[in-house]
């Protein structure tokens, strides 16, 4: 077929002095094809100098214009519409070809067979779906995901198995991989795996590309802003990074980690399928060894390996890790501050500034610290009480209102209150304490007397105390002072003249025992 003739090569060899027979013999071409090229070049007046800089296809088109270009005799469907229909649920090429043949029969046009229909559609997809190469920059992005395939731990005693999940991270520039085995896929485990990954890399990157799992992304709408999990956003902020999740059902947005997940399944899970592991550290050591070997394998289409490119080109550009390690935290929302200025967490009490009593606050809890937030403002911070503690308080002095702090009632505090009322009241309180074997037993009786000053005045309680003492009551109490105050005797006591006892005159009087013959 003339279309397969390398017309440009034929012209080049003729310019170098070869005859038609020599060209055919050296290149394995037929003399008829060589003659056709040379005759066409002579007729068109084209020499080697005219086509030396042109591509092969263009030279052939100059010598044989229109040859090899055939127009199909079959009716052509709208391939763009066919491609859109294929994206719909349940639509197949067989169904679309059937609809195509029906429409051709109705229009009286020739229809292509099913095989030609499929091949033509494939060519259309290849031409319209050409993708450009994605160029990754060093130390700019890390892609993370959970591996779909999992592994198992075996209990050496019972023989029961436990599922182990694999966290996978990949740096797209060097394709350097990190794998961490975990016992669950919870929020804290997801964050701890990121911390371990950055520690293994020896630095961080400004972009974290993840999947849209709930431990990282709360909502990823088609239009509008992405809503991230608070703990995940906080962890990324600690490493000066931003979370940029891939689009929903768009695996190509994190193609590097998806490819690494597949390699993990082949290189790690498959290699270790016949080995039995009884502890997570044992399994982690085996996985780390396999990952190091995987990173050290040479590339097929570029010099070096994942490990060598990472060490030489990418690791020096990573951002330094923070001075303090990130603490995994979780949030509890909408806790109300009690009237005592504390919030309750795990049966214990933690103080919040008294100005926020009655407000709703959010709690950020780490392994060591509890912090109270209102909006974005941090109100207080406390060291966590031990897990076995209950009904214990953590109180910051700065959270309490200005003024005297609460003091427990004791005899000294009671006497201080009595002194502020008057000396007679002090005497009453002292007699109450003297009448009991233990001072604490007299606290309630003494406070009952002193609290009368809240209903009546301190002056009236002092006057009532003087009257009770003047009445020869050995230990005046509430039962003695209250009737005096209610009946107003303390007010009328000053109106009565003082009571004067008559002077007793007389000498010494002998007792009956003397006259009965007793002692002389």
C-alpha positions in Angstrom: 0.0 0.0 0.0 1.4 3.4 -1.0 0.3 5.0 2.3 3.0 3.0 4.1 5.8 4.3 2.0 8.2 6.6 3.8 8.2 9.2 1.1 10.6 11.6 3.0 13.2 8.8 3.4 13.0 7.9 -0.3 13.7 11.5 -1.2 16.6 11.7 1.3 18.2 8.6 -0.1 17.9 9.8 -3.7 19.6 13.1 -2.7 22.4 11.1 -1.2 23.0 9.5 -4.7 21.2 6.1 -4.4 19.2 4.8 -7.4 15.7 3.6 -7.2 16.8 0.0 -7.3 19.3 0.6 -4.5 16.7 2.3 -2.3 14.3 -0.6 -2.8 16.9 -3.2 -2.0 18.3 -1.4 1.1 14.9 -0.5 2.7 12.9 -3.6 1.7 10.5 -1.6 -0.5 9.0 -2.6 -3.8 10.5 -0.9 -6.9 6.9 0.1 -7.9 6.4 2.1 -4.7 9.8 3.8 -5.0 9.0 4.7 -8.6 5.6 6.2 -7.5 7.3 8.4 -5.0 10.0 9.6 -7.3 7.5 10.3 -10.2 5.2 12.2 -7.9 8.1 14.3 -6.6 9.3 15.1 -10.2 5.8 16.1 -11.3 5.3 18.3 -8.3 8.9 19.7 -8.5 9.7 18.7 -4.9 13.2 17.9 -3.9 14.9 16.9 -0.6 15.8 20.4 0.3 12.1 21.4 0.1 11.0 18.8 2.6 14.0 18.3 4.9 12.4 20.3 7.8 8.9 18.9 7.3 7.4 15.9 9.1 6.8 12.6 7.4 3.0 12.9 7.2 3.2 16.3 5.6 5.6 15.2 2.9 3.4 12.3 2.0 0.4 14.7 1.8 2.4 16.9 -0.6 3.2 14.0 -2.9 -0.1 12.2 -2.8 -2.8 14.8 -1.8 -6.1 13.2 -0.8 -4.8 9.6 -0.9 -5.7 7.5 2.2 -8.4 9.9 3.3 -11.7 8.0 3.2 -15.1 9.2 4.3 -17.3 6.6 6.0 -20.4 5.5 4.1 -22.2 4.9 7.4 -24.2 7.4 9.3 -22.2 8.9 12.2 -23.9 9.4 15.5 -23.3 12.4 17.8 -20.3 10.9 19.6 -20.3 13.7 22.3 -23.9 12.7 23.1 -23.0 9.1 23.2 -20.2 9.8 25.6 -22.6 11.7 27.9 -25.2 8.9 27.8 -22.5 6.4 28.8 -22.1 8.3 32.1 -25.7 7.6 33.1 -26.7 4.6 35.2 -27.5 1.4 33.3 -26.5 2.7 29.9 -24.3 0.4 27.8 -22.8 0.6 24.3 -25.1 -2.3 23.3 -28.2 -0.2 24.2 -26.9 2.9 22.4 -26.0 0.9 19.3 -29.5 -0.5 19.2 -31.0 3.0 19.5 -28.6 4.1 16.7 -29.6 1.4 14.3 -33.3 2.2 15.0 -32.8 5.8 14.1 -30.8 4.9 11.0 -33.6 2.6 9.8 -36.2 5.3 10.4 -34.1 7.8 8.4 -33.2 5.3 5.6 -29.4 5.6 6.3 -26.8 2.8 6.4 -25.9 1.9 10.0 -22.5 0.5 11.1 -22.2 -2.8 12.9 -21.8 -3.1 16.6 -18.0 -3.8 16.4 -17.3 -0.8 14.3 -19.6 1.3 16.6 -17.5 0.3 19.6 -14.1 0.9 17.9 -15.1 4.3 16.6 -16.4 5.3 20.1 -13.0 4.2 21.6 -11.1 6.4 19.1 -13.4 9.3 20.0 -12.7 8.9 23.7 -9.0 8.7 23.1 -8.9 11.9 21.1 -11.3 14.0 23.2 -10.0 12.6 26.5 -6.3 13.5 26.1 -4.9 14.6 29.4 -1.9 16.8 30.1 0.9 15.7 32.4 0.6 16.9 36.0 3.8 18.4 37.2 4.3 18.1 40.9 6.6 20.5 42.9 8.9 19.2 45.6 7.7 19.5 49.3 4.4 21.1 48.3 1.8 18.3 48.8 1.2 15.1 50.6 -1.7 12.8 49.7 -3.3 10.6 52.4 -5.9 7.9 52.4 -6.9 4.6 54.1 -5.9 1.4 52.3 -9.0 -0.5 51.2 -7.4 -4.0 51.8 -6.7 -4.6 55.5 -4.5 -7.1 57.5 -5.1 -9.3 60.5 -3.7 -9.8 64.0 -4.1 -13.2 65.7 -4.5 -13.8 69.4 -2.0 -16.5 70.3 -4.2 -17.9 73.1 -7.8 -17.9 71.7 -6.8 -17.7 68.0 -9.3 -14.9 67.4 -8.4 -12.3 64.7 -8.5 -8.6 64.8 -8.6 -6.3 61.7 -5.7 -3.9 61.1 -6.2 -0.9 58.9 -3.4 0.8 56.9 -2.9 4.5 56.7 -1.0 5.5 53.6 0.7 8.8 52.8 2.6 9.7 49.6 4.6 12.7 48.5 3.7 13.1 44.8 7.0 14.6 43.6 9.3 11.8 44.9 6.5 9.2 45.3 8.0 8.5 48.7 5.5 6.4 50.7 4.6 6.1 54.4 2.4 3.3 55.8 1.1 3.1 59.4 -0.9 0.2 60.8 -3.8 1.0 63.1 -6.5 -0.9 65.0 -9.4 1.4 64.0 -10.2 4.3 61.7 -11.5 6.7 64.3 -10.8 10.5 64.6 -7.9 10.2 67.0 -6.3 7.4 65.1 -6.5 9.4 61.8 -4.8 12.4 63.5 -2.1 10.3 65.2 -1.3 8.7 61.8 -0.7 12.2 60.3 1.6 13.1 63.3 3.6 9.9 62.8 3.8 10.6 59.0 5.3 14.1 59.5 7.7 12.7 62.1 8.9 10.1 59.6 9.3 12.7 56.8 11.2 15.0 59.1 9.1 18.0 58.1 5.7 19.1 56.8 4.2 20.4 53.6 1.7 23.3 53.0 -0.9 21.1 51.4 -2.7 17.9 52.6 -4.9 16.3 50.0 -7.3 13.8 51.6 -10.4 11.9 50.8 -13.8 13.1 51.9 -14.1 10.8 54.9 -15.9 12.1 58.0 -12.8 12.1 60.2 -11.5 14.9 58.0 -14.3 16.6 56.0 -17.8 17.3 57.3 -19.2 18.7 54.1 -17.8 19.1 50.5 -20.5 20.7 48.4 -20.3 21.2 44.7 -20.8 24.9 45.2 -19.6 26.8 48.3 -16.9 26.3 50.9 -15.7 23.0 52.2 -16.5 22.4 55.9 -13.6 20.6 57.7 -13.6 18.8 60.9 -12.3 21.1 63.7 -9.7 18.7 65.0 -8.4 18.0 61.5 -8.2 21.7 60.6 -6.4 22.3 63.9 -3.9 19.6 63.3 -3.1 20.9 59.9 -2.7 24.4 61.3 -0.2 23.2 63.9 2.0 22.0 61.0 1.3 25.2 58.9 -0.6 23.3 56.4 -4.0 23.5 54.6 -6.4 20.6 54.0 -7.5 20.5 50.4 -9.7 17.4 50.0 -10.1 15.9 46.5 -13.4 16.3 44.7 -16.1 13.7 45.6 -15.7 10.6 43.4 -12.6 12.0 41.7 -9.8 9.6 42.5 -7.5 11.4 40.0 -7.3 14.4 42.4 -5.1 12.2 44.6 -3.8 9.7 42.0 -0.4 9.3 43.7 -1.7 7.9 46.9 -4.3 5.8 45.1 -1.4 4.3 43.1 0.6 3.8 46.3 -2.4 2.1 48.0 -2.4 -0.4 45.1 1.3 -1.0 45.5 0.9 -1.4 49.2 -1.6 -4.2 48.6 0.8 -5.9 46.2 4.1 -5.3 48.0 3.1 -5.5 51.6 -0.2 -7.2 52.2 0.5 -9.9 49.5 4.1 -10.4 50.7 3.0 -10.9 54.3 -0.1 -12.9 53.6 1.4 -16.2 54.9 2.9 -14.7 58.1 1.1 -14.6 61.4 1.4 -11.6 63.7 0.3 -11.5 67.3 1.0 -7.8 68.2 0.8 -4.5 66.5 4.5 -3.5 67.1 5.5 -6.8 65.4 3.3 -6.1 62.4 4.5 -2.5 62.2 8.1 -3.6 62.1 7.4 -6.0 59.2 5.5 -3.3 57.3 8.2 -0.7 57.9 10.8 -3.1 56.5 8.7 -3.7 53.4 8.0 0.0 52.9 11.8 0.8 53.1 12.4 -1.8 50.4 9.6 -0.4 48.3 10.9 3.2 48.5 14.4 1.9 47.7 13.4 0.2 44.4 14.8 2.1 41.3 12.3 3.8 39.0 11.6 2.3 35.6 11.3 5.6 33.7 13.5 8.0 35.6 16.8 7.9 37.4 17.1 7.1 41.1 14.5 5.7 43.5 11.7 7.1 45.7 14.1 7.2 48.7 17.0 8.8 46.8 14.8 11.5 45.2 13.2 12.2 48.5 16.5 12.5 50.4 18.3 14.5 47.7 15.6 16.8 46.4 12.5 16.9 48.5 13.4 16.5 52.2 15.7 19.6 52.3 12.7 21.7 51.1 10.2 20.4 53.7 9.0 22.9 56.4 10.6 22.3 59.8 8.4 20.6 62.4 7.0 22.7 65.3 9.1 22.8 68.5 6.3 21.1 70.4 4.6 17.9 69.2 0.9 18.1 68.3 -1.5 16.9 71.0 -4.5 15.0 69.7 -7.7 16.6 70.8 -11.5 16.3 70.5 -14.2 18.8 71.0 -17.3 18.8 73.1 -19.8 21.5 72.2 -22.5 23.3 74.2 -21.5 22.8 77.8 -23.2 25.2 80.2 -21.2 27.0 82.9 -22.8 26.4 86.3 -23.6 29.0 88.9 -20.4 28.0 90.7 -18.4 29.1 87.6 -17.4 25.5 86.6 -18.2 23.2 83.7 -18.6 19.4 84.2 -16.5 16.9 82.3 -16.1 13.2 83.3 -17.7 13.8 86.7 -15.2 16.6 87.6 -15.4 20.4 87.6 -13.2 22.9 85.8 -13.5 26.6 86.3 -14.4 29.3 83.7 -14.2 33.1 84.3 -17.2 34.0 86.5 -18.4 36.5 83.8 -19.5 33.5 81.6 -21.8 31.9 84.2 -24.8 30.5 82.5 -23.2 30.7 79.0 -22.6 27.8 76.6 -18.9 27.0 76.0 -17.0 24.4 73.9 -14.4 22.1 75.4 -11.2 21.1 73.7 -9.8 18.0 75.4 -6.3 16.5 74.8 -4.5 13.7 76.6 -3.4 16.2 79.3 -5.3 19.4 79.0 -8.9 20.7 79.0 -9.6 24.1 77.5 -12.8 26.0 77.5 -13.7 28.2 74.4 -16.5 30.6 73.7 -16.5 31.1 69.9 -12.8 31.4 68.9 -11.7 32.9 72.3 -10.1 30.6 74.8 -11.5 31.2 78.3 -9.5 28.9 80.6 -7.1 26.0 80.5 -6.7 23.1 83.1 -4.7 20.0 83.5 -7.0 17.0 83.3 -7.8 15.2 86.5 -7.0 11.5 86.6 -9.6 9.2 84.9 -10.5 7.6 88.3 -11.2 11.0 90.0 -14.7 12.1 90.6 -16.3 15.2 92.1 -13.0 17.0 92.2 -12.4 20.7 91.2 -9.8 22.5 89.1 -10.1 26.2 89.8 -7.9 29.1 88.5 -7.7 32.0 90.9 -8.1 34.4 87.9 -11.5 32.8 87.1 -13.0 33.8 90.5 -14.6 37.3 91.2 -12.5 40.0 92.9 -13.0 40.1 96.7 -12.8 37.7 99.6 -12.9 34.0 98.8 -15.1 31.5 100.5 -14.0 30.4 103.9 -15.2 27.4 105.8 -16.9 28.2 109.1 -14.7 27.6 112.1 -14.6 29.0 115.7 -12.2 31.8 114.8 -14.4 33.0 111.9 -17.5 32.9 114.2 -15.7 35.0 116.9 -14.6 37.5 114.2 -18.3 38.0 113.2 -19.3 38.3 116.9 -16.6 41.0 117.5 -18.1 43.1 114.7 -21.5 43.0 116.6 -20.3 43.8 120.1 -18.7 42.5 123.3 -21.9 41.1 124.8 -22.4 39.0 121.7 -18.8 37.8 122.0 -19.5 36.7 125.5 -22.6 34.8 124.4 -20.6 33.1 121.6 -17.8 32.2 124.0 -20.2 30.7 126.5 -21.8 28.5 123.8 -18.3 27.1 122.9 -17.5 26.6 126.5 -20.7 24.5 127.0 -19.7 21.8 124.5 -16.8 19.4 124.6 -15.8 20.0 121.0 -15.9 23.5 119.4 -17.4 22.2 116.1 -20.5 21.1 118.1 -21.2 24.8 119.0 -20.8 26.2 115.5 -24.5 25.8 114.5 -25.8 27.3 117.8 -23.4 30.3 117.6 -24.2 30.9 113.9 -28.0 30.8 114.8 -27.4 33.7 117.3 -25.2 35.7 114.9 -27.7 35.3 111.9 -30.3 37.2 114.0 -28.3 40.3 113.0 -29.6 39.8 109.4 -33.2 39.9 110.4 -32.7 42.5 113.2 -29.9 45.0 113.5 -26.5 44.3 115.0 -27.3 46.9 117.7 -30.5 45.0 118.8 -28.6 41.7 118.9 -26.0 43.3 121.1 -28.7 44.7 123.4 -30.5 41.4 123.6 -27.2 39.7 124.5 -26.7 42.1 127.4 -30.2 41.3 128.6 -29.6 37.6 128.4 -26.4 37.9 130.3 -28.0 40.1 132.9 -30.7 37.5 133.4 -28.2 35.1 134.8 -28.6 32.7 131.8 -25.5 30.4 132.0 -25.3 29.8 128.2 -27.6 32.1 126.3 -28.7 30.7 122.9 -31.1 31.4 120.0 -34.0 30.3 122.2 -33.2 33.1 124.7 -32.3 35.9 122.4 -35.1 35.5 119.8 -38.0 36.1 122.2 -36.3 39.2 123.5 -35.9 40.6 120.0 -39.4 39.6 118.8 -41.1 41.2 121.8 -38.9 44.3 121.7 -37.6 43.9 125.2 -34.2 45.2 124.0 -35.8 48.5 123.1 -37.7 49.0 126.5 -34.8 47.9 128.7 -33.4 51.4 128.7 -36.7 52.9 129.8 -36.9 50.9 133.1 -34.9 52.2 136.2 -32.0 50.0 137.1 -32.8 47.3 139.6 -31.2 47.9 143.0 -30.6 45.1 145.4 -31.2 46.2 149.2 -28.1 46.1 151.3 -28.2 43.2 153.8 -27.3 44.0 157.4 -26.4 41.5 160.1 -23.6 39.4 161.5 -22.5 35.9 161.3 -25.3 33.3 161.5 -24.5 29.8 162.8 -25.9 26.9 161.0 -28.2 24.1 162.3 -25.3 21.7 162.5 -23.7 23.9 165.2 -26.7 23.7 167.4 -27.1 20.0 166.9 -23.8 19.3 168.6 -21.5 19.5 165.7 -18.2 21.2 165.5 -17.6 24.1 167.9 
